[in-house]
Amino acid sequence: MHYAHILGTGSYLPDRCMSNDDLSKIVDTSDEWITSRTGIKERHIAAPEEQTSDLAVAAAQRALADAGIQANDIDLIIVATSTPDMTFPATACIVQQKLGIHGCAAFDVQAVCAGFMYALTTANAYIKSGMARKVLVIGAETFSRLLDWQDRRTCVLFGDGAGAVVLGASDETGGIIHTKLKADGRYQHILQTPGKIANGVIDGAPYLFMDGQAVYKFAVKALAQIASEVIQEAGMTAADIDWIIPHQANYRIIESTARHLKLPMDKVIVTLAQHGNTSAASIPLALDTGIKEGRIQRGETLLLEGIGGGFAWGAVILKY
């Protein structure tokens, strides 16, 4: 049996940081309004010349360096993104080319804010089956390009960034312990960007739409349930969890999950105030932050969980 262990992590944030006060100059909002409702204070915005693949490559290079391996050691690349460089090829193939890797499998996973959970679960399956030994898993987004900057309900929430992990196969137990994924397409209408390219023009609205109250209600219930299920199925209890690393969407949602598991907030990695919601990048960004700040230590048990449009959601328990 092969086990998927985290060998290294890395992350990248664009240089431009947009505060709530900056936003208040272009849309009818305020720092108090945003902070009280979301917990977000600032977010990073990609430069016009920066593509999603550029953010992904920067995070990947840092993860590879942290793992102490070369890019050519990678035999599978999975990129979770809802903001690809182009319709095709996959952003993963563009990342592969920019890293100077040739020949290994590379593909994208699209599950919006749950994308990293889906990508990590897929990578784990490849390693457990023996189909891959070293996998680069990246969550990368330029979500700012889907926003209507006059819609204060949505433009205040999102930012750009990338996070990456290198997984390696090992005969030693540990690493990824258990994963669980879910989806329910009946709720696609409450969070979507319906626009698409058709016959040379954009067909449908090209901006993100969100029914905030409906998303909040669904997310609170779904994340609490899947957290309990993945812990139980792993043969563990909430007391066995050292850290929760949740999708960074809304502080009240994060707080609700911790409360459901009866875990204090000082056991939760929260980067929401500094990063905003970076969709598929938010969990690996938070993971790398917790590790680089020295809070997350080797041997500790982590619960990762996220939910996004689809609706799609998932959770992963792993031993770091």
N, C-alpha and C positions, 0 to 999 in steps of 0.2 A: 504494500500500500504506500502510495506517495502522499505527502502532506505539503500544502502550499504555505510557505513561511514568507513573511515580509523581510526582504533583505535590505531595503532602503526606501526612503521617501523623499519627495522634493516638491516644491511649489513655486509659483511665479505669480506676481501681481503687476499689472501695468503701472508705469510711473505716475500717471495722472490720478490724483485722489480728489474726488468730488465730495465735499461735505454737505450736510443738510442746509447749511447757510448758503452754500453755492447754488444749491437747487432752488432755494427760495427766490433767487434772482431771475429764474427763468419760468417758474410755475408757481401758482398760488398755493404755497405751503409754508411750513416753518419747521425749525429744528424741534420745537416742542411737540408739534403735531405728529411728525414722523417718529420721533423717539418714543413717545407715549404709546403709540399704536403698534410699533414693530420692534423697537430696541435697536434700530439701525442709526448710526451716527454718520457714516461715510461709506463710500464704495470706490472702487478703482475702475477707470474707463480706458479701454484700449485706444492707442493712437490710431489715426486713420490708416497708416501703413501696416499696422499689426493685424495679422490674421489669427484665427483660432489655432492653426497649426504652429504659429510662432510661439504662442503662449504655451502650448503643449510641449514643444521641443525644449523650451527653457526649463519647465518643470521636470521633464524626463531626464535631461542632462544632470540636474541636481540629484535626482533619485538614483541614477546610475553611479554618480560619484559617491553618494552615501552608501550604496551597496558595495562599492569597490569592484565593479565589473565594467567591462567594455560594452559598447553598443552592439558589437558583433556577437556577444554572448547571448543576446535576446533571440528567442525562436518564435515569439508571438507578440504582436502589438494589438491592443484593444483600446480604442478611444471612445469614451462616452461623451457625446455632444449633441446638442440640438441646434447648434449654430456652426455647421460645417463651412469650410472654406468655399465650397462650391457644391452643386448638385451631385456630381461625381467627378473624379474618383473619391473614395472615402478619405476623410481627413487622416486616418491612420496610415494610408499609403503615402500621403504627402509628408507626414511626420517621419515615416520610414526613410524616405528619400533624403530629408534634411538631416537625419541622424547618420546617414551614410551606411544604412543597413540594406542588404539586398537578398531577397529570396524567401525570407520568413513570412508566415501568414500575417496579414494585417487587415483589420476591419473595424467599422464603427458600430456602436450600440446606441440606439436612440430610445431613451426612456425618460427624457427631460430630467427633472431633479432627482429621479431615482436611478439615473443612468449609471452612476458609479457602482451602485449595489448590483445592478444587472451585469455590468462589466466584470466586477470582482467575482461574482458567482460563476460567470462563464469561464474566467481564467482558472478558477479553482477546479472546475470540471475537467478542463484540459490537462491540468497537472495531475489530478487524481487518476485520470485514465491513462497517463503516460504519453499523451500526445504532445506535451510541451514540458520543458524543464525550467525555463526562465522566461517569465512573462512581464511585459511592460504594460501596466494598466493606468490609463490617464483619463481624468475628467477635465475638460477644457471648454470654456464658453466665452463668446463675445456677445452676451445677452443684451448689452446696451443697444445693439443694432436692431433689436426687435421692438424697441420701446417707442411709444408716442410721448414725446417729452412735454406735451401739454396735458397729459392725463395723469393727474397727481395720485390717482389710486394705484397706478402701476409703476410709473417711472421712478418713484422714490425707493422701490424695493430691490432692484437688481443691480448687479455689477459684473465685472469681467475678471477672469482669473483662470488658473490651472493648477491642478495637483496631480501627483503621480506616485505610484508605488511599483517597486520591482518585487515580484513574487518568485521564489525559487523552490524547486522540488526537493524534498528531504524525506528520508526514511524515519526520521524522528517524529514522534507524535507532537501535536500542537499545531501552530499556525492557524489556518482557517478551520474552525471546529464545526460550525453549522451555518447554513444559509437558508433563507426563505424569501421567495418572490411572489408577488401577487399583482393582478391588474383587473380593472373593470371598466370596459369601454363605454358603459352606460353613462359615465360621468364626464365624457370628453368635452362636453359643451361648457363646463364651468371653468376650464382653463385650457386655452388653445391659441395658436397663431394659425389661422386657417388659410392664409394666402399661399399660392403656389405659382410656379411658372407654367404658363400654357400658351402655346402659339406665339411666343415671343413677348408676352406681357404678363404682368402679375394678375392672377385670377383670385379674387377674394382679398380680404383685409390683411395687409402685411404686418400689422402690429399685434402684440400680445394682448389678449383679452382675458380677464379674470373676474369671476364672481367671488369677491373676497370672503364674504360671510359663508358661502357654501363650501369654498375650499377649506376655510378654517375648521368648520364643523366636521367635514370628512377627514381631514388630516389628523385632528386630535384623536378621533376614535380609531382610525386605521393604524396609526403609529403605536398607540397604546396596546392594541390587540396583537399586532405582529411582534412587538417587543416581548410580550408575555409568551407568545407561541414559540418563538425561536429559542428563548431561554429554556422553556419546558422541554422542547424537543431535543435540546442539547444535553438534557439530564442535569440541568443546573437550576439555581435559584437567583433571584435578583441580587442577593447578598454576595454572589460570586463575581459580580461585575465590578471591575475597578474603575472603568471610565465609560461613559456614554459619549459617542461622537455622532451627533445628529446632523441632519440636513439643516443648514442655517437659513431659515425662512422667516421665522417670527418667534420672538422670545417667549411669548405666552404658549405657543405650541411646544417649544422645547421644555419649558417649565412643567407643562402638563404631563409630558412623558415621564419626566423624572419623578413627579409626584405620584403617578400611577405605579411606578416601580418602587416607591418608597425610598428613593435615593436622593441625597442632598444635591443641591446645585453645584457644590464644590467638587462633585464627581462628574461634572459635565463639561466638556470642552466647548466653549462658546466664542466664536469669532465674528458673530453677526454684526456687532457694532462697527467693526473695522472693515468688513468685507461686503456687507449686504448679502443678498441672495445671489450666489454665483452658480446656481443650478447644479449641473453634474460635477462642477469643480468644488462645491462647498464642503463635502465630506473629506476628500483628500487634502484640501487646504487646511481644514481644522485638525485633521490627523497629524499632518506635518508640523503645524504650529505647536500642538501639544507635545510632540516629540522633541522638536528643536528647543522649546522652552524648558525642557527637562522635567515636565510634569509626568508624561507617560514613560514608564520604565519597562525594560525588557522583562518578560515573564508575566506581565499584567494582562488581564482579560478585558477585552474591549467589545462593546456593543455598538455597531454602526447601523444607522437606519436613515432611510430617506423616502420621500414621497413626491411625486410630480404628475404632470399632465398625463392623461391616459384613461382613467387614472392608473398609475403604476406605482408600486411601493415595494420595499424590501428591507431586510435586515440581515446582518452578518455578525456572528460571534467569532472572535479570533483571539489567539494568544500571541501577543506581540513579543 
